[in-house]
Amino acid sequence: MAIVLVTREAQKQFDSLPVVIQTRVEKVYRRLERWPEVSGAKPLSGDLAGHYRVRTGDYRIQFFVRGDVVTVEKVGHRDGFYGE
């Protein structure tokens, strides 16, 4: 079982989401506790190599893994998600 940490910036992004989306993102956080048995996690490439993303509808959760700690570093809508 992994420990899921959320960065301060990701928490601010989460707090600005509609409540209905926050509920869906929280479900993803619970899924991440079962790392590496997480369905739908995609490895990122380029400058983000070593990081992953999971989607929930039009929203994305970006994270990286070190040992048994999953750190969520970004949460947001897919529009402009990777360009910011």
N, C-alpha and C positions, 0 to 999 in steps of 0.2 A: 504494500500500500504506500502510495506516495503522499508527500505533504505538498499542498498547493499554497503558494504564496502569491500575493497580488502586489505589484509595485504601487507606489503612491500615485504615479501618473495613470496607471490602468484603473485604479480605484476612482480617480476623478472622472475618467471617461465613463466608467460604469455608472457612477452617480448621476451623470447627465442623460442617461438612456431612459426611455419610457419604462414605466414599471413592468409592463407586460414583457418587454425585452429583457429587463433585469432578471426576471424569473427564469427565462430561458437560458440566460448566461450562467446563472447560479447552477442550473442543472448540468451545464457543461463543466463547471468547476468540480462538481461531484463526480462526473465521469473521469476527469483528469486524475482523481485520486487513485484510479485503477491503472495508472500508467505502468507498463507499456501496452496493456490490453485496451486501448482506446480506439474505437472505430472512427474513421473519418479524419484522423489527424494526418495532415500532409506536410512533408518536409519542404522547407523553403530553400531557395537557391540564391546564388549571387552574393550580395552583401549580407543577406540574411541566412546564409548557410549555417546549419546547426540549430536553427529555430524551426518551429512548427506553427501550423495554424489549424484551427477547427472552425467550421462554420455552423451557424444556426440561423437558417433563413438567409436574410440579406446582411447579417452581422458576422463579424470575424473576431476570433480570439487568438492572439499571437502569444506564443510562449516558448521557453527553452527549458531543457532538462539538465540538471547536474546531479548525478547520483539518484537519490530517491526524492529529490525536491523539484517540483514543477513550478516555474516562476512565470506568471502571467504578466506580460509587459505592455500589452496593448489590446484595447477592446473598442470596436467601432463598426460603423456601417461600411459596406464593401466599397462604396464610392470614395475613392481617394485613400483607401486604407493603406495601400502599400506605398503611395507617393508622398506621404507625410513624414 
